[in-house]
């Protein structure tokens, strides 16, 4: 028994042609859409990080927050600086742990941790002031406040730079105890943490220096 053929009534053909035409135009329009907000956010972050000493680490570490920057360089610097302070806080807690357990590298190394802990603690206490300074610079009005804006920018640069200095100073203290201390397991661990803290501190400082322009 022959299979029945399905035919469209004559009036359906113009409708089908119209639908196909609409689909084709829609497909072309889709390919011509402007970049999405997410793509624009990533491009802005990439441009900000291009002026840092380690663009890849800068971009990868801040990418999860890219959607919150909205083209504002100060917001990028705030996020980067917050990450640097987080790493310094982790370093501080590790130093406190070593104070309790001992470094295993001798009494001199154990005693060298004291200044490291003190300085790291002091720098961590400045985080609130650092945040306040940068937040005043988030708006164009804040960047037009003359001497106040200059003071805020200087404080932001200085305090985030101190994060790295607090870490690298600890390496110097351990080094003064002798090369054997730096070569010990705890010495190598401290050196690795210091390198990480300093890297993120430098990136944040560069974002402040290169990205924030005061307005007349």
N, C-alpha and C positions, 0 to 999 in steps of 0.2 A: 504493500500500500504506500503510495508516494507521500512524502512528508509535506505538510502544508507550509507554504511560504508566508512569512510575515511581511506585509507591505504596509507602508505608512500612507495615510490619506494624503491627497495632493496638498492640502493646506499645511501639513506638518513640515514639508521641505523648507519653506521660507523661515519657519521658526528654528529648525535645526541649523540652517546657515547662519542665522542671527546669533544663536548661542555659541557656535564655533567661533564666530568673529569676536564676540565679547570675551571668550576665553583667551583667544590669541592676544588681544589688546591687554587683558589683565596680566597675562604672563610677561609681556614686554614691560609693562609698568612695574611689575614686581622686581625685575632685574635692574630697573633704573632707580629704585628707591634710594634716598640718601642714606649715609651710614647711620646705623642705630646709635642710640645713646651709649650703649655699652662700648661700641667701637670708638666713639668719640672720647669716652672716658679713658680708654686704654691708650689712645693716641696722645692725649694730654699728659698722662702719667709718663709715657715713654719720653715725651719732650722734656719733662721736668728732670727725669733721671739721666738724660743724656749729658747733663752738665755736672754729673757727679763722678767721683773717681772709680766707682764700680756700678755702672749703669744696670747690669744684670741683677745684682743683689738688690739694688734699690727698687727696680721694677717688680721683681718676684715677691719681695717682702710686702710691698704696698698694694699689689694688685687686688687682694681681697677687699680693700677699702676704696678702690678706684671710683666706685659709683657715688661716694659721699663727698668728692672733692669739688665737683661742679665748676671746674675751671679756676679754682682759687689756689694760688701757690702757697698761701699761708696754711691752708688745710693740709696740704701735702707735707709741709714741714712739721706741722703738729703731729701728724700720724707717724712720721719717721722718728721724731724726737721721743714720742711716747714709747716706741719700740726700743730705742736706745736706753731709756730709763728702766724699762722692763728687764733688759739684759743686765744692766748694772745691779738691779735689785736681786736677780738670780745669783750674780757673782758675790754679792754681799752675803747672802744666805749660805753660799758654799764656803766662804771664808769663816763664817761663824761656826759652821760644822767642823771645819778643820781646827778651829781653836779648841773645840771640845774634844776632838779625837786625837789631835796632834798630827803634824805633817809627816812624821816618820823620817824626816830629813835632818833631824838634830834640833837642839834647843835654840840655836840662833835663828833657824828658819821659823820655828814656832813663834818666837818673839817678834819676828819681822811682820807677822800677820797683824799685830796690834795696830800699827799705823795704817795698814791697808783697810782694816775694818773701820777705823775712825774716819778716814777721809771719805770712803764710800758712803758711810752713813751721813756725813755732812752734805755731800753732793745730793744725795737722795732727798734730803730735806728742802732742797731748792726747787724741786720739781713744780710745786704749786706756783712759785713766783715766775718760773719759766713759762708755764702754761698761761698765766695771766698776761704776761708781756706779749706773747704771740697772739692771744685772743683779741687783744686791743688792736692788733694790726690786721685782723681779718677783714675789716671793712675799709672802704676807701676813705671814709671819714677818720678812722683811726690812724691811717697812714698819712693824714694831712695835719696831724696835731703837733707839728713843729718839733720843739725840743723833747716833748713827751714821746713822740714817735721815734726819734733818734735814740732816746734812752731805752725804749722798749726793744728796739732792734739790737742795740749793743748787748743788752741783758740776755736776749734770746741767743745770740751768737756765743757769748761768753759762757753761759750756764750749760749749754749743750756740749760745748767743747770740754767743759770740766768733767763731763761723764767719761770721756775717753782718757783724760789725764788721770782721773782717779784710778782707772784700771791699769794703765801703763806704769804709773808710779809704783804699783804693787810689784810689778815685774822687776823694776829697778831695785826695790828693797830686797827681794829674794836674790837678785844677782849679787848684791853686796855681801851676801852670805857665802858666796863662792860658786864656781861653775858646777860643782857637784850637786848643789841644791837645785839649780835649774835643770840639770840632767836627770834628777830623780823623778819617779812617777808623779808625785804631787806637783813638782816644779813644772813638768810638761803639761799637766792638766791645767794648772793656773795660767800658764802661758797661752794655751789654746783658748781659754775663756776670755782672757785679756784681749787677744787678737780679735775675737768676735765682738766684744763690747766696743772696742776702739773703732772697728769698721763701721758699725751702725751709728756711732757718735759722729764720725767724720761725714758720713752720708747726710745725716740730719743737719749738721752744721753747713755743709755745702748747699743744701736746699734752702736754708735760711739766707745765706749770703748771696747766692745766685738768683734766687726766685723772688725775693721780696724787695720791691722798689718803693721808697717813700715818695709821697706826692707833695708838690708845692702848694 
